[in-house]
Every structure is written in structure tokens, then in C-alpha cells.
Amino acid sequence: MKKLKVIIFFVFISICAIGQTRNDQAQILKKCIDLPELQSYLMTDAEGNIQQLNIYYWHPLSFPLDLGLTKGGKDIIYKVMSADAEKAGDPFILFQKFLITGDVAKIVFDYHYGTTNNSKLLQVNLDLKKIGDEWSVAKALLTNQ
């Protein structure tokens, strides 16, 4: 009986740790897409609404794809990165680094935007810090390429 209690305790702790990680990942991803410095680069439609945001990824994944995040009232679309991604002309984010270590996170991503004939690249480097249960951006560096 004592062994069963110990096993249940460790399973409970593991489930809590996984849930916290998902929550951290969701908060950090939301901070990335809502970054104030990024908003002026996001593509809009004729009415000024933000176009659906695409996030491309490489395997292995840096975060789960079912975090339920939206941008501009639209679900985020996740796609496997391919050589055709830039040829399509749709704006997209590609994460280069998504690293969470305790209460700090280092995020690096590229935002590809513009038109098919005039593709542009914005590189974003973020340092985030967790205070209590909330993540905040400690440092943001955006560079046009």
C-alpha cells in the first residue's frame, strides 16, 4: 500500500509538471505573437484585419501544436516546414529556438512576410522571465534582413 501511495504521488507530480510546461509554452508563444514590436509587420487584409497566422516547424517540435492559441480571432495554422513555404508567399513564423529553462526562456524566430516577388524577413530574439505564474519579455531585439 505504501508503494502505491508513492507511485501515485510521483504520477501526480509528473502530471502537474507537464501541465505547467504546456501552460508556460502557451504563455510564451502568445507573448511572441502578441509582441508589440511585431504587430506593425503582420499582414492584413483589405479591411485591415490580421491575416491568418501560419507557424511553420521542423521536427522535433519545440512545443505542442494543440495549445489552442488564436491571433486576430483566427486559429493559428501549424505546418511542417518545407522548401515550398517561402514560394507560397503567405506570411509565416519559423521558430529557430524555443528554450525554457526554469524561470527564463530564450526564443528566436523568423517572421517571413511581404509578397511572393518581394519577400522580407524579420528576425526576432527574445529573452523572457517568469515572475510568479506570468511570463514577461525582458529583452526584445528585432532585425530586418
ABEGO torsion letter per residue (X at the ends): XAAAAAAAAAAAAAAAAAAAAAAAAAAAAAAAAABAAAAAABBBBAAGBBBBBBBBBBOBBABBAAAGBBBGGBBBBBBBBBAAAAAAGBBBBBBABBBBBEABBBBBBBBBBEBAABBBBBBBBBBBBBBEABBBBABBBBBBX
